[in-house]
Amino acid sequence: MTLLAIAYFGGVLTILSPCILPVLPFVFARAGQPFVRSTMPMLAGMAITFALVATLAAVGGSWAVHANEYGRYAAIALLGVFGVTLVSPQLATVLTRPIVAFANRLLNSTGGPRSVPTASSSLILGIATGLLWAPCAGPILGLVLTGAALQGANVETTLLLVAYSAGAATSLAIALLIGGRVFAAMKQSLGAGEWVRRGLGIAVLAGVVAIGLGADTGLLARLSSSGTSKVEQSLLDAFNSNMPQLAPAAAAGNSTMQAAGDPHPGFRSDLPIERQFPSLDGAVEWLNSAPLTTEQLRGKVVLVDFWTFSCINCIHTVPYVRAWAEKYKDQGLVVIGVHAPEYAFEKKIDNVKKAIKDLQIGYPVAVDNNFKIWQAFQNSYWPAHYFIDAKGQIRYHHFGEGDYEQSEKVIQDLLAEAKSQKAGNQAGRG
């Protein structure tokens, strides 16, 4: 099985992930329409646009960030008009006659029972949907995006992203075929088709508002995609030889912590030394703190958290990381968030600042737009936690969600170890 096939299968699994929920209203608004003229062009537009937008994240320069951001604004506006025309074509025409008249000609979705969607109108809806879709970066997508970030935009990366989005389009097409049959059955009931159309319009508008305000992220943060991530991880574990340069991602979820058994009272001393604390140089900006160095942090226990603000898995872990930062700050723990963007719009500093405020993050955050710190750690995953002892040695790491009790136990052990070492040094000097 090639890496393209793995990427495709990862996309197929997206239908089971909560991250597909924000775009479902846009997709299912085409349920019951001709498959070839409506469904296929829309899903093709969504898949190709997502691949191109995701590739933009690997392109340097502010123009890529602005292109991504303005494209999202345009998509929100277009899908908002589309939702209004579904809810009430008459009201929409009265309120915004020129815009909606153009949208009706373009989308051809509300002209009455004789209206037939065209391939071009469905393609445009798919493009708008692709501009807004930001799926969870599970192990497979994370691996592909990591390759794009480290190697830059290239044909191989784009093909992998196309394969991933084609997999998602396939599962959505199957869901739409089933939904189309349900829609057709409901239309046989008097008036049901009209109410379903209006309901879909309301759902589209709700989706547009949620994405525009960022509320969809808060909702999805309450859901988990760990089930699909485990399936993806199993696939990568079996076929990680296809991309050896990114093999660390295949270790996601695995622990380097040794088996239980505490030979020393009070703390664990058998945590292995993985390697030295890599450099923190290369961040484009530091938030909540002046720039920090490994030399400044010597003598402290450090937790480095790689995250990005649109990653639902990262958002799930933030409350735990924030709680550890507050609980153990006075005992010598320093938490550093390293924000490494998945998509181009996550490179904008103002967006990162807003996310930090919304998530109530008070610990230092290094904005790693160029993936300098990411590369220094040889990281390949969102979220990723690295635990460094007071001597500046990485002693433990964890990728993905979960195992919070074990991670906190590592913090406690490293703090106790640091305290014991400090006491020993003082006694030696005495």
C-alpha positions, 0 to 999 in steps of 0.5 A, a space after each residue: 500500500 502506497 502513501 497515497 493509498 494511506 492518505 486516501 483511506 485517512 480521508 475516508 475516515 474523516 466522515 467519522 470525525 467531528 471535524 466534518 460537522 461544520 461543512 455537512 450543512 453545505 454538502 447536504 444542501 445538495 442532497 436529492 440533486 442529480 449526482 453527476 451534475 450536482 454532487 460530483 462537481 461540488 465534492 470535486 471542488 471541495 477536494 481540490 480547493 482544500 488541497 490547494 489551501 492546505 498547500 498554501 500553508 507551506 508557502 512563505 510570505 504574507 500573501 499566502 496568509 491574506 489569500 487564505 483569509 480573504 478566500 474564507 471571507 468570500 466563501 462565508 459570504 457566498 454560502 451565507 447568500 446560498 443559505 438565505 435563498 434556501 430559507 426564503 427566495 422571496 425574502 432574499 430577493 426583496 432584501 438583496 435583489 442584485 446579489 441574490 439574483 446573481 446568486 440564483 443564476 450562479 447557484 441555480 438552487 431556488 428557481 422553483 421545481 423546474 430549476 436544475 443545478 448546473 455543474 458550474 454552480 455546484 463546483 462553485 459551492 464546492 470551492 466555497 466549502 473547501 475554503 472553509 473546511 479545516 479537518 482535524 489533523 489526525 496522524 495521517 493528515 498531520 504527517 502530510 502537513 508536516 511534510 509540506 511544512 518541512 519540505 515546502 510546497 511541492 507536487 508530492 505534497 499536493 497529490 497527498 492532500 488531493 488523495 486525502 480530500 478525495 477520500 473524504 469526498 468519497 465517503 461524503 458522496 456515499 452519505 449524499 446518495 443515501 441522504 438523496 434517497 431519504 430526501 426523495 422519499 420525504 418529497 412525496 409527502 405534501 409540503 415536506 420537500 419545502 420544509 426540508 429545503 428551509 431546514 437545510 437553509 437554516 442549517 447552512 446559515 447556522 454553519 456560516 455564522 458558527 464558522 465566521 465567529 469561530 464558534 464551531 471550534 468551541 463546539 467541536 472541542 467538546 467532541 473527540 476524534 480519538 477513535 478515528 485517530 487510533 485507526 489511522 495510527 494503526 495504519 501508519 504503524 504498519 506502513 510507516 516505511 513509506 515515509 521514513 523521514 517522518 517516522 516520529 509521527 508513527 510513534 504517536 500515542 506511544 510512551 517512553 515511560 518505563 513500567 511501574 516500579 518505584 525504586 526511590 521513594 517520592 519520585 521516579 528516577 528511571 525515566 530514560 534520557 531521550 536527548 538534550 533540550 533542543 534550541 528554542 531559537 527561530 520563533 517569529 514572535 513570543 507571546 506572554 513572555 520575552 524570548 526564552 532560551 534553554 540556558 535560561 531554563 536550566 534548573 527548571 522542569 519544562 513542558 513544551 507543548 506543540 499546538 495550533 489553534 484550529 486543531 481540535 485535538 490540541 484544544 482538548 489538551 489545552 485545559 490540562 496543560 493550563 492547569 499544570 502550568 498554574 498548579 506547579 508554577 511555584 514548584 519550578 515548572 515552566 510551560 511553553 506553548 509552541 504554536 506551529 500552524 497547520 493552515 495559512 490563516 494560522 500564521 497570522 499573529 493576530 489570529 494566534 493572539 485571539 486564540 490565546 485570549 479565548 483559551 485563557 493561555 497565560 504561559 509563554 507561547 513561541 509562534 513557530 511559523 517557520 517550523 524552526 523549533 518544530 524541526 529542532 525537536 524533530 517533531 511530527 505531530 499536533 499536539 505533542 508534549 515534551 517533558 524536560 528535566 532540570 538538567 536540560 534533558 528530554 525525559 518523556 514525550 507524549 503525542 496526541 490526546 489522553 494519558 493526562 494522569 501519567 503526564 502529570 505524574 511525570 511532571 511531579 516526578 521531575 519536580 521531585 527529582 529536581 528538588 532532590 538534586 538541589 538538596 544534594 548539591 547544597 549538602 555537598 557544598 556544605 
